[in-house]
Amino acid sequence: MSRTRRLTALTQMLAGKRYSSQEELASALGRNGIEVTQATLSRDLRSLGVAKRAGADGSTWYELPGPAGESLDRSRQMLDLKVFVNETRLAQNLAVVKTPPGHASAVARAIDMLEFEGLVGSVAGDDTVLCVLHDTATAKRFKRHLDSIAQTTGGAQ
């Protein structure tokens, strides 16, 4: 059994059900044809960032870490957009967001976290973020939204 396959199975199990002990997890893995020692399971849980959580009723369970987006504070996201978006320009359904050198990655992450309806995705360079939107109308709405956050008005439509 490859480590990758074992970690994938473990992740799927933890996403679908609450397990309160490593013994319970090891047993469930075994039922799925994955035999694992307690030491290996412990290392796997640590490498996945799994934590033991407690409920209000005193029960405990293993929980996968939340998506990366949850760990980035909303105020930091808004700060990145306010401070580092210099200009947004449109070319049909594409938006090109200019940033100071070295800040495009943080701005792209903040843009992705907006979960803007119609944003297909973003790609960051050093000082430029390319945002792909569903259509031209959506791109215009996106630019207006980003400009209102960043308080910029520059850029061609």
N, C-alpha and C positions, 0 to 999 in steps of 0.2 A: 504494500500500500504506500503510495507516494505521499509525502508530507502535504503537497498542494491539494490532493484529493481529500485527505483527512481534514485539512483546515476548511475546505469548501463545505464538506459535509457538516462539520461542526458549526460553521456559520449559518448554514441553512436550518439546522436544528434549533439553534439559539434564537433565530429570527421567528421561528414558528411556535415555540413553546417555552414555558418557564421551567428551568431545572434548578433544583435547590441544592444539589450536591454533586461532587465530581463522580461519585459512585453511580448516581442516577444517569449522568451524562455518559459515562463509560459503558453502562449497560445498554443505553439507547444506541450508542455507536455500534456495540457488539451485535445488536439486533439488525443493524444495517450492514453487517459483514465487515466491520472495522474494529479489529481488536487493538486495544491501546492500554498501556500501563498508566498508572496514576501519575508517575513522574512525567511521562510524555504528554498526557492530557494537561497537566499543570503548566508545562512549557508552552503548549499550544494556546491555552487560554491567555497566558501572559503575552504571547506574541500577537494575538488578535486584539489585545487591549480590553479584554473582557473583565468586568468588575462585578463584584457581588453587591447587589442592591437589597435594601430592606424596605418592606412595606409598613404602613401604619399599624397593621395588625401583628407586626413582629416577624412575619414570614420573610425569608430571604430567597434570592434567586440570582443566577448568573445573567448578565446583560451585556450585549455587544455595545461598543461605544456608538454614539450617535454619528450621523453624517458629519463630515468636516464643516459643513455650513452651520451646524448648530453650535460648534465651538467658537466660531468667530462672532464676537459681540456685534449687535446691530449698530451701536454707536460708532464702532470702528469702521464698519462698512460705510456708513453715511459720511464719516470723516474722510475716508479715502475718496469718495465720490465728490465731496465738496472741495477738498483741497487739491486733488491731483488731476481732475478733469479740466484741461485747458480749453478744449474745443471739440465739437462734434460736427462732422461733415457727413453728408449723405450722398450716396450714388445708388439710386434706385432702392433696392431692398438691403443695401449694405450701409452700415454706419461705421465711420472711422473716427475713433476717439483718440485725441492727442493728449499725452501726459508728459510730465517732466521725465528726463532719462532715468530709467531704473524703476519706474512706478507702474508700468503697464500691467504687470502681473497682478498686483494688488487691486488695481482698478477692474481688471477683467474678472477677478474673483468676486468683487463687490457687485459688479453688473450681473454675474451669474446668480448671485444670491437674491437679486431683486425678484427673480422668477417672473420677469416681465412677460405678459401674454404675447406670444408671437415671436419671442426671441428664440432662434434655433440654437445658437451657441456663439462663443467668442473665442478668438485666438489672440494671444498677447505676444508682442515683440518686446523691445526695450522701452520705447516711448510711444507706442501705438497699439491700440486694441481694435481689431476688426470684429464687428458684430454682424451676424447674419440674421436677418429678420424675414418673416414669411412673405411680405410684400412691401411695396413703396409706402402705402398708407400706414402700415404698422411701423415702418422705419421713421416716418415723420412723427408719429405719436411717441416713439421711443426717444427721439431727439428732444422733443419738447419736455418729456419727463426728465431726462438726464440733465438738460439745461436748467430746469427748475430746481433740481437738487444741487447742481454745481453752481447755480446762479451765473451761468455764462450765456452769452447770446451770439457768440462768434460762430462762423462756419457757414458754408453754403448748404442749401437744401437740395 
